[in-house]
Amino acid sequence: MWGFFGSMQQQLWFGAAGAAAIAVVSALGEHRRRRRTRIDDVGYVPWQFLQVMAMLGAVILASVALNMR
């Protein structure tokens, strides 16, 4: 099933890239939330938390991918 991606190292790199993409999208969401014109329209998505967790996941996946031989 996962033979499309090749090796386990490639799967980890794809996961790290996906987590980095989620971090970028959440950074854009946080930027948009901070620049809202109506201050009373608060959001319910914790953008900063999502960004930190996505970056943590990207760093962990990339470090595991780098340490595979």
Distance bins in CASP14 RR format, pairs under 12 A and 6 or more apart:
PFRMAT RR
TARGET T0000
AUTHOR 0000-0000-0000
RMODE 2
METHOD distances of the structure
MODEL  1
1 11 0 0 0 0 0 1 0 0 0 0 0
2 8 0 0 0 0 1 0 0 0 0 0 0
2 10 0 0 0 0 1 0 0 0 0 0 0
2 11 1 0 0 1 0 0 0 0 0 0 0
2 12 0 0 0 0 0 1 0 0 0 0 0
2 14 0 0 0 0 0 1 0 0 0 0 0
3 10 0 0 0 0 1 0 0 0 0 0 0
3 11 0 0 0 0 1 0 0 0 0 0 0
4 10 0 0 0 0 1 0 0 0 0 0 0
4 11 0 0 0 0 1 0 0 0 0 0 0
4 14 0 0 0 0 0 1 0 0 0 0 0
5 11 1 0 1 0 0 0 0 0 0 0 0
5 12 0 0 0 0 1 0 0 0 0 0 0
5 13 0 0 0 0 1 0 0 0 0 0 0
5 14 1 0 0 1 0 0 0 0 0 0 0
5 15 0 0 0 0 1 0 0 0 0 0 0
5 17 0 0 0 0 0 1 0 0 0 0 0
5 65 0 0 0 0 0 1 0 0 0 0 0
6 12 0 0 0 0 0 1 0 0 0 0 0
6 13 0 0 0 0 0 1 0 0 0 0 0
6 14 0 0 0 0 1 0 0 0 0 0 0
7 13 0 0 0 0 1 0 0 0 0 0 0
7 14 0 0 0 0 0 1 0 0 0 0 0
7 65 0 0 0 0 1 0 0 0 0 0 0
7 68 0 0 0 0 1 0 0 0 0 0 0
7 69 0 0 0 0 0 1 0 0 0 0 0
8 14 0 0 0 0 0 1 0 0 0 0 0
8 15 0 0 0 0 0 1 0 0 0 0 0
8 61 0 0 0 0 0 1 0 0 0 0 0
8 64 0 0 0 0 1 0 0 0 0 0 0
8 65 0 0 0 0 1 0 0 0 0 0 0
8 67 0 0 0 0 0 1 0 0 0 0 0
8 68 1 0 0 1 0 0 0 0 0 0 0
8 69 0 0 0 0 0 1 0 0 0 0 0
9 15 0 0 0 0 0 1 0 0 0 0 0
9 16 0 0 0 0 0 1 0 0 0 0 0
9 61 0 0 0 0 0 1 0 0 0 0 0
9 62 0 0 0 0 0 1 0 0 0 0 0
9 63 0 0 0 0 0 1 0 0 0 0 0
9 64 0 0 0 0 1 0 0 0 0 0 0
9 65 1 0 1 0 0 0 0 0 0 0 0
9 66 0 0 0 0 1 0 0 0 0 0 0
9 67 0 0 0 0 1 0 0 0 0 0 0
9 68 1 0 1 0 0 0 0 0 0 0 0
9 69 0 0 0 0 1 0 0 0 0 0 0
10 16 0 0 0 0 0 1 0 0 0 0 0
10 17 0 0 0 0 0 1 0 0 0 0 0
10 61 0 0 0 0 0 1 0 0 0 0 0
10 65 0 0 0 0 1 0 0 0 0 0 0
10 68 0 0 0 0 0 1 0 0 0 0 0
11 17 0 0 0 0 0 1 0 0 0 0 0
11 18 0 0 0 0 0 1 0 0 0 0 0
11 61 0 0 0 0 1 0 0 0 0 0 0
11 64 0 0 0 0 0 1 0 0 0 0 0
11 65 0 0 0 0 1 0 0 0 0 0 0
11 68 0 0 0 0 0 1 0 0 0 0 0
12 18 0 0 0 0 0 1 0 0 0 0 0
12 19 0 0 0 0 0 1 0 0 0 0 0
12 57 0 0 0 0 0 1 0 0 0 0 0
12 58 0 0 0 0 0 1 0 0 0 0 0
12 59 0 0 0 0 0 1 0 0 0 0 0
12 60 0 0 0 0 1 0 0 0 0 0 0
12 61 1 0 1 0 0 0 0 0 0 0 0
12 62 1 0 0 1 0 0 0 0 0 0 0
12 63 0 0 0 0 1 0 0 0 0 0 0
12 64 1 0 1 0 0 0 0 0 0 0 0
12 65 1 1 0 0 0 0 0 0 0 0 0
12 66 0 0 0 0 1 0 0 0 0 0 0
12 67 0 0 0 0 1 0 0 0 0 0 0
12 68 1 0 0 1 0 0 0 0 0 0 0
13 19 0 0 0 0 0 1 0 0 0 0 0
13 20 0 0 0 0 0 1 0 0 0 0 0
13 58 0 0 0 0 0 1 0 0 0 0 0
13 61 1 0 0 1 0 0 0 0 0 0 0
13 62 1 0 0 1 0 0 0 0 0 0 0
13 63 0 0 0 0 0 1 0 0 0 0 0
13 64 0 0 0 0 1 0 0 0 0 0 0
13 65 1 0 1 0 0 0 0 0 0 0 0
13 66 0 0 0 0 1 0 0 0 0 0 0
13 68 0 0 0 0 0 1 0 0 0 0 0
14 20 0 0 0 0 0 1 0 0 0 0 0
14 21 0 0 0 0 0 1 0 0 0 0 0
14 58 0 0 0 0 0 1 0 0 0 0 0
14 61 0 0 0 0 1 0 0 0 0 0 0
14 62 0 0 0 0 0 1 0 0 0 0 0
14 65 0 0 0 0 1 0 0 0 0 0 0
15 21 0 0 0 0 1 0 0 0 0 0 0
15 22 0 0 0 0 1 0 0 0 0 0 0
15 23 0 0 0 0 0 1 0 0 0 0 0
15 54 0 0 0 0 0 1 0 0 0 0 0
15 57 0 0 0 0 1 0 0 0 0 0 0
15 58 1 0 0 1 0 0 0 0 0 0 0
15 59 0 0 0 0 0 1 0 0 0 0 0
15 60 0 0 0 0 0 1 0 0 0 0 0
15 61 1 0 1 0 0 0 0 0 0 0 0
15 62 0 0 0 0 1 0 0 0 0 0 0
15 64 0 0 0 0 0 1 0 0 0 0 0
15 65 0 0 0 0 1 0 0 0 0 0 0
16 22 0 0 0 0 0 1 0 0 0 0 0
16 23 0 0 0 0 0 1 0 0 0 0 0
16 54 0 0 0 0 0 1 0 0 0 0 0
16 55 0 0 0 0 0 1 0 0 0 0 0
16 56 0 0 0 0 0 1 0 0 0 0 0
16 57 1 0 0 1 0 0 0 0 0 0 0
16 58 1 0 1 0 0 0 0 0 0 0 0
16 59 1 0 0 1 0 0 0 0 0 0 0
16 60 0 0 0 0 1 0 0 0 0 0 0
16 61 1 1 0 0 0 0 0 0 0 0 0
16 62 1 0 1 0 0 0 0 0 0 0 0
16 63 0 0 0 0 1 0 0 0 0 0 0
16 64 0 0 0 0 1 0 0 0 0 0 0
16 65 1 0 0 1 0 0 0 0 0 0 0
16 66 0 0 0 0 1 0 0 0 0 0 0
17 23 0 0 0 0 0 1 0 0 0 0 0
17 24 0 0 0 0 0 1 0 0 0 0 0
17 54 0 0 0 0 0 1 0 0 0 0 0
17 57 0 0 0 0 0 1 0 0 0 0 0
17 58 1 0 0 1 0 0 0 0 0 0 0
17 61 0 0 0 0 1 0 0 0 0 0 0
17 62 0 0 0 0 1 0 0 0 0 0 0
17 65 0 0 0 0 0 1 0 0 0 0 0
18 24 0 0 0 0 1 0 0 0 0 0 0
18 25 0 0 0 0 1 0 0 0 0 0 0
18 26 0 0 0 0 0 1 0 0 0 0 0
18 54 0 0 0 0 1 0 0 0 0 0 0
18 55 0 0 0 0 0 1 0 0 0 0 0
18 57 0 0 0 0 1 0 0 0 0 0 0
18 58 1 0 0 1 0 0 0 0 0 0 0
18 61 0 0 0 0 1 0 0 0 0 0 0
18 62 0 0 0 0 0 1 0 0 0 0 0
19 25 0 0 0 0 0 1 0 0 0 0 0
19 26 0 0 0 0 0 1 0 0 0 0 0
19 50 0 0 0 0 0 1 0 0 0 0 0
19 51 0 0 0 0 0 1 0 0 0 0 0
19 52 0 0 0 0 0 1 0 0 0 0 0
19 53 0 0 0 0 1 0 0 0 0 0 0
19 54 1 0 1 0 0 0 0 0 0 0 0
19 55 1 0 0 1 0 0 0 0 0 0 0
19 56 0 0 0 0 1 0 0 0 0 0 0
19 57 1 0 1 0 0 0 0 0 0 0 0
19 58 1 1 0 0 0 0 0 0 0 0 0
19 59 0 0 0 0 1 0 0 0 0 0 0
19 60 0 0 0 0 1 0 0 0 0 0 0
19 61 1 0 0 1 0 0 0 0 0 0 0
19 62 0 0 0 0 1 0 0 0 0 0 0
19 65 0 0 0 0 0 1 0 0 0 0 0
20 26 0 0 0 0 0 1 0 0 0 0 0
20 27 0 0 0 0 0 1 0 0 0 0 0
20 51 0 0 0 0 0 1 0 0 0 0 0
20 54 1 0 0 1 0 0 0 0 0 0 0
20 55 1 0 0 1 0 0 0 0 0 0 0
20 56 0 0 0 0 0 1 0 0 0 0 0
20 57 0 0 0 0 1 0 0 0 0 0 0
20 58 1 0 1 0 0 0 0 0 0 0 0
20 59 0 0 0 0 1 0 0 0 0 0 0
20 60 0 0 0 0 0 1 0 0 0 0 0
20 61 0 0 0 0 1 0 0 0 0 0 0
20 62 0 0 0 0 1 0 0 0 0 0 0
21 27 0 0 0 0 0 1 0 0 0 0 0
21 28 0 0 0 0 0 1 0 0 0 0 0
21 50 0 0 0 0 0 1 0 0 0 0 0
21 51 0 0 0 0 0 1 0 0 0 0 0
21 54 0 0 0 0 1 0 0 0 0 0 0
21 55 0 0 0 0 0 1 0 0 0 0 0
21 57 0 0 0 0 0 1 0 0 0 0 0
21 58 0 0 0 0 1 0 0 0 0 0 0
22 28 0 0 0 0 0 1 0 0 0 0 0
22 29 0 0 0 0 0 1 0 0 0 0 0
22 47 0 0 0 0 0 1 0 0 0 0 0
22 49 0 0 0 0 0 1 0 0 0 0 0
22 50 1 0 0 1 0 0 0 0 0 0 0
22 51 0 0 0 0 1 0 0 0 0 0 0
22 52 0 0 0 0 0 1 0 0 0 0 0
22 53 0 0 0 0 1 0 0 0 0 0 0
22 54 1 0 1 0 0 0 0 0 0 0 0
22 55 0 0 0 0 1 0 0 0 0 0 0
22 56 0 0 0 0 0 1 0 0 0 0 0
22 57 0 0 0 0 1 0 0 0 0 0 0
22 58 0 0 0 0 1 0 0 0 0 0 0
22 61 0 0 0 0 0 1 0 0 0 0 0
23 29 0 0 0 0 0 1 0 0 0 0 0
23 30 0 0 0 0 0 1 0 0 0 0 0
23 47 0 0 0 0 0 1 0 0 0 0 0
23 48 0 0 0 0 0 1 0 0 0 0 0
23 49 0 0 0 0 0 1 0 0 0 0 0
23 50 1 0 0 1 0 0 0 0 0 0 0
23 51 1 0 1 0 0 0 0 0 0 0 0
23 52 0 0 0 0 1 0 0 0 0 0 0
23 53 0 0 0 0 1 0 0 0 0 0 0
23 54 1 1 0 0 0 0 0 0 0 0 0
23 55 1 0 1 0 0 0 0 0 0 0 0
23 56 0 0 0 0 1 0 0 0 0 0 0
23 57 0 0 0 0 1 0 0 0 0 0 0
23 58 1 0 0 1 0 0 0 0 0 0 0
23 59 0 0 0 0 0 1 0 0 0 0 0
24 30 0 0 0 0 0 1 0 0 0 0 0
24 31 0 0 0 0 0 1 0 0 0 0 0
24 47 0 0 0 0 0 1 0 0 0 0 0
24 50 0 0 0 0 0 1 0 0 0 0 0
24 51 0 0 0 0 1 0 0 0 0 0 0
24 54 0 0 0 0 1 0 0 0 0 0 0
24 55 0 0 0 0 1 0 0 0 0 0 0
24 58 0 0 0 0 0 1 0 0 0 0 0
25 31 0 0 0 0 0 1 0 0 0 0 0
25 32 0 0 0 0 0 1 0 0 0 0 0
25 45 0 0 0 0 0 1 0 0 0 0 0
25 47 0 0 0 0 1 0 0 0 0 0 0
25 50 0 0 0 0 1 0 0 0 0 0 0
25 51 0 0 0 0 1 0 0 0 0 0 0
25 54 0 0 0 0 1 0 0 0 0 0 0
26 32 0 0 0 0 0 1 0 0 0 0 0
26 33 0 0 0 0 0 1 0 0 0 0 0
26 45 0 0 0 0 1 0 0 0 0 0 0
26 46 0 0 0 0 1 0 0 0 0 0 0
26 47 1 0 1 0 0 0 0 0 0 0 0
26 48 1 0 0 1 0 0 0 0 0 0 0
26 49 0 0 0 0 1 0 0 0 0 0 0
26 50 1 0 1 0 0 0 0 0 0 0 0
26 51 1 0 1 0 0 0 0 0 0 0 0
26 52 0 0 0 0 1 0 0 0 0 0 0
26 53 0 0 0 0 1 0 0 0 0 0 0
26 54 1 0 0 1 0 0 0 0 0 0 0
26 55 0 0 0 0 1 0 0 0 0 0 0
26 58 0 0 0 0 0 1 0 0 0 0 0
27 33 0 0 0 0 0 1 0 0 0 0 0
27 34 0 0 0 0 0 1 0 0 0 0 0
27 47 1 0 0 1 0 0 0 0 0 0 0
27 48 0 0 0 0 1 0 0 0 0 0 0
27 50 0 0 0 0 1 0 0 0 0 0 0
27 51 1 0 1 0 0 0 0 0 0 0 0
27 52 0 0 0 0 0 1 0 0 0 0 0
27 54 0 0 0 0 1 0 0 0 0 0 0
27 55 0 0 0 0 1 0 0 0 0 0 0
28 34 0 0 0 0 0 1 0 0 0 0 0
28 35 0 0 0 0 0 1 0 0 0 0 0
28 45 0 0 0 0 0 1 0 0 0 0 0
28 47 0 0 0 0 1 0 0 0 0 0 0
28 50 0 0 0 0 0 1 0 0 0 0 0
28 51 0 0 0 0 1 0 0 0 0 0 0
29 35 0 0 0 0 1 0 0 0 0 0 0
29 36 0 0 0 0 0 1 0 0 0 0 0
29 43 0 0 0 0 1 0 0 0 0 0 0
29 45 1 0 0 1 0 0 0 0 0 0 0
29 46 0 0 0 0 0 1 0 0 0 0 0
29 47 1 0 1 0 0 0 0 0 0 0 0
29 48 0 0 0 0 1 0 0 0 0 0 0
29 50 0 0 0 0 1 0 0 0 0 0 0
29 51 0 0 0 0 1 0 0 0 0 0 0
30 36 0 0 0 0 0 1 0 0 0 0 0
30 43 0 0 0 0 0 1 0 0 0 0 0
30 45 0 0 0 0 1 0 0 0 0 0 0
30 46 0 0 0 0 1 0 0 0 0 0 0
30 47 1 1 0 0 0 0 0 0 0 0 0
30 48 1 0 1 0 0 0 0 0 0 0 0
30 49 0 0 0 0 1 0 0 0 0 0 0
30 50 0 0 0 0 1 0 0 0 0 0 0
30 51 1 0 0 1 0 0 0 0 0 0 0
30 52 0 0 0 0 0 1 0 0 0 0 0
30 54 0 0 0 0 0 1 0 0 0 0 0
31 47 0 0 0 0 1 0 0 0 0 0 0
31 48 0 0 0 0 0 1 0 0 0 0 0
31 51 0 0 0 0 0 1 0 0 0 0 0
32 41 0 0 0 0 0 1 0 0 0 0 0
32 43 0 0 0 0 0 1 0 0 0 0 0
32 45 0 0 0 0 0 1 0 0 0 0 0
32 47 0 0 0 0 1 0 0 0 0 0 0
33 39 0 0 0 0 0 1 0 0 0 0 0
33 41 0 0 0 0 1 0 0 0 0 0 0
33 42 0 0 0 0 1 0 0 0 0 0 0
33 43 1 0 0 1 0 0 0 0 0 0 0
33 44 0 0 0 0 0 1 0 0 0 0 0
33 45 0 0 0 0 1 0 0 0 0 0 0
33 46 0 0 0 0 0 1 0 0 0 0 0
33 47 1 0 0 1 0 0 0 0 0 0 0
33 48 0 0 0 0 1 0 0 0 0 0 0
33 50 0 0 0 0 0 1 0 0 0 0 0
33 51 0 0 0 0 0 1 0 0 0 0 0
34 42 0 0 0 0 0 1 0 0 0 0 0
34 43 0 0 0 0 0 1 0 0 0 0 0
34 47 0 0 0 0 1 0 0 0 0 0 0
34 48 0 0 0 0 0 1 0 0 0 0 0
35 41 0 0 0 0 0 1 0 0 0 0 0
36 42 0 0 0 0 1 0 0 0 0 0 0
36 43 0 0 0 0 1 0 0 0 0 0 0
45 51 0 0 0 0 0 1 0 0 0 0 0
46 52 0 0 0 0 1 0 0 0 0 0 0
46 53 0 0 0 0 1 0 0 0 0 0 0
46 54 0 0 0 0 0 1 0 0 0 0 0
47 53 0 0 0 0 0 1 0 0 0 0 0
47 54 0 0 0 0 0 1 0 0 0 0 0
48 54 0 0 0 0 0 1 0 0 0 0 0
48 55 0 0 0 0 0 1 0 0 0 0 0
49 55 0 0 0 0 0 1 0 0 0 0 0
49 56 0 0 0 0 0 1 0 0 0 0 0
50 56 0 0 0 0 0 1 0 0 0 0 0
50 57 0 0 0 0 0 1 0 0 0 0 0
51 57 0 0 0 0 0 1 0 0 0 0 0
51 58 0 0 0 0 0 1 0 0 0 0 0
52 58 0 0 0 0 0 1 0 0 0 0 0
52 59 0 0 0 0 0 1 0 0 0 0 0
53 59 0 0 0 0 0 1 0 0 0 0 0
53 60 0 0 0 0 0 1 0 0 0 0 0
54 60 0 0 0 0 0 1 0 0 0 0 0
54 61 0 0 0 0 0 1 0 0 0 0 0
55 61 0 0 0 0 0 1 0 0 0 0 0
55 62 0 0 0 0 0 1 0 0 0 0 0
56 62 0 0 0 0 0 1 0 0 0 0 0
56 63 0 0 0 0 0 1 0 0 0 0 0
57 63 0 0 0 0 1 0 0 0 0 0 0
57 64 0 0 0 0 1 0 0 0 0 0 0
57 65 0 0 0 0 0 1 0 0 0 0 0
58 64 0 0 0 0 0 1 0 0 0 0 0
58 65 0 0 0 0 0 1 0 0 0 0 0
59 65 0 0 0 0 0 1 0 0 0 0 0
59 66 0 0 0 0 0 1 0 0 0 0 0
60 66 0 0 0 0 0 1 0 0 0 0 0
60 67 0 0 0 0 0 1 0 0 0 0 0
61 67 0 0 0 0 0 1 0 0 0 0 0
61 68 0 0 0 0 0 1 0 0 0 0 0
62 68 0 0 0 0 0 1 0 0 0 0 0
END
